[in-house]
Amino acid sequence: MAIDARVSRKAGAVALIAAAGVSLTSIPAAANGATARQPAAGVQAPTDPGTARLPSGLSALSWMVADADTGNVLAAKSPHRKLAPASTLKTLFAVTVLPKFSAGTVRRVSSADLAGVGAGSSVVGVRQGRRYTVGDLWRGVFLRSGNDAVHVLAAMNGGWRTTAEEMQETARKLGARDTTVKSPDGYDAPGQVSSAHDLTVFARAGLANEDFARYCATTRATFPGAGGATQIENTNRLLAGSHGMPRYPGIIGVKNGYTSKAGNTLIAAARRNGRTLLVTVLNPQSQAYNGVYKEAAALLDWGFRTAGTAQPVGTLHAVRATDDGAGPMRPVAAEVTEAAARVGSPWRTTLVLGAGGAGVAALGLGPLLARWRQARGRGGRRGGAA
């Protein structure tokens, strides 16, 4: 057991470099020659002639539109404003913990595993004494935003506090300096904050991992229940096409959330015409039904009309992390397949190597993940996260 734990931690460190061992930070528009107008307080948008105007009716306290392939930020509002993230923080949890355990690993859940699940939390129905595969637990995390599943996975990872500390370190390595982790499931906790910038970074890093991409794109799945397997549906309404929202064309994830402090939060990724966009929307103030989904969909529509035709207002740039001894990081492109994500044809995510915003080559995440696998042997309730 002790040997397995050591192997898991070493393997996790290698995979962390592969999936998240880069620093993604915002560069001012002036760094890449872009100019920005200020159509509203805190808003950055391109000024190029003929560029489509931003959607009307945007009420979120903070939002960002970014190109997942290039890292270009197309537009943003208060992207570094520190806000409660709710369950969108589960993206950072997954980037940190997902690479450490194979999907087929089985865990018998103890009372200690489920201790501390917050009142009103979104849950998938994990029960003490039952056995679950790690794959079951991750489907519970991504589809039903199950805080109970997060607690079990965190227990496997060394405990709640250890996991929070590792998430904080992952955020630091990613250059996500707006994030403070107190509760790994995103449940409201004093001092816990993130930002549209950081959450976009976490989602981009996650999508470089084919398992993350597959889980976050899964619309429906089965989950072990008391009376046998039960059907669960993804709470991301743009993905599921539920609660009066149509499925967004080209949607491939990522994660939604809600708490009484955070309001509604959402990171959405979609792929159209060879381009993948990420939109993060935090706490719309309109109180409109499905407001967070409608604002995200409008921003995605705007992004697909604008991407490639206007100067970006900034960029998420990736730089090489400190070498962990796993061997050289070869400058080849990483491939994440939409087939693996159950949404279709292959697409390519390229993270640019560089320092100070000067990118010179592409970092291959796929080979590092493969090397790690070989080493291993193979919407919510009040007060809770959803």
Buried (B, 14 or more C-beta within 10 A) or exposed (E): EEEEEEBBEBBBBBBBBBBBBBBBBBBEBEBBEBEBEEEEEBBBBBBEEEBBEBBEEBBBBBBBBBBBBBBBBBBBBBBBBBBBBBBBBBBBBBBBBBBBBBBEBEBEBEEEBBEBBBEBBBBBBBEEEBEBBBBBBBBBBBBBBBBBBBBBBBBBBBEBEEBBBBBBEBBEBBBBBBBBBBBBBBBBBEEBBBBBBBBBBBBBBBBBBBBBBBBBBBBEBEBBBEEEEEEBBBBBBBBBBBEEBEBBEBBBBBBBBBBBBBBBBBBBBBBBEEBBBBBBBBBBEEEEEBBBBBBBBBBBBBBBEBBEEBBBBBBBBBBBBEEEEBEEBEEBBBBBBBEBBBBEEEBEBBBBBBEEBEBEBBBBBBBBBEBBBEBBEEBBBEBBBB
